[in-house]
Amino acid sequence: MEETLEAGLARLFGGALKPAGVAAAPTAALGDGRAADLARRAAESYRRAIEAQRAGDWARYGEELTRLGEMLRQLQEAVGSRGAQSR
């Protein structure tokens, strides 16, 4: 188990972590706050998945990972589509 959400997500989804000195795009630049809401919901789903894992509730764990994956896909679409608009 990783010590941070970012490290856990990177491990789970095969992504690389950005060095600490590299700042992410400010949420305000994303406009309507949809990305911020999706990120908050993803973090909450991750927390619930970890709770389920610790409790040995593998059905709930799987459900939360499915939710997390969907939220991350939506977040990627929201950020990606806005990033393409600003270029």
N, C-alpha and C positions, 0 to 999 in steps of 0.2 A: 504494500500500500504506500502510495506517495504521500508526502507531507503537506502538499498544497493542492488546491483545486486545479490550478493551471498544470502542475506536473502530472496529476492524475489524469486529466483530460488528454494531455499530450501522450501519455503512455497508452491510454485507452484507444485513442484514435490515430496513433502513429505520427503525430505532428511533432515538430521541433519547437522547443521553447525559445522565445526571443531573449537575447541578453537583457539583463536588468536595465541597461542604459537606453534601450530602444523603447520609446513610448508608443503606445497604441493610439489609433485615431481617437480624438476626443468624442465622447458620446454626443455632445451638443452638435457636432458636425453632421450627425446622422439624421437630424431633423426631428421627426415626430416622436422620438423616444422609443420606438418599437424595438430597436436593437437592445437598448438598456433594459426594457421589460423582459425580452427573451433571455438576456444574460442572467437577470435576477431569477427568472423561473428555472433556468437550467441549473444554476447553483443550488436552488432549493431542491430540485429533483435529485441532484447528485447527493445532497445531504441525506435525503430520504433513502436513497439507494444504499448508502453506507450504513445507515441505521438498520435497514432490513438485512444487510449482509451480516452485521454484528449479531443480529437476533436470529440468524439462520433461516429467515423467511425468504427463501429463494424465489418464490413466485412473485412477491412484491418487488424484490431486487430486480428481476427481469423486466417487470412492468416499468419500473422507474428508469432503467437503462434504455428501454424503448422510447419512453417519453423524452429522456435526455437527448437521445439521438435525433429525434424529430425536431426538438427545439434548436439543437445545434445546426441542423440542416436549414431551418428557417432563418436562423441568425446569419448563417453564411450567405443565404440568398439576399437578405436585407442589406448586409454590409457590402456584398459583392455588387449588387445592382446599384447602390448609391455610389460606390467607388467608380463604377464605369461611367456614371453620369457626370462626375466631377472631372473626368479626364478630357 
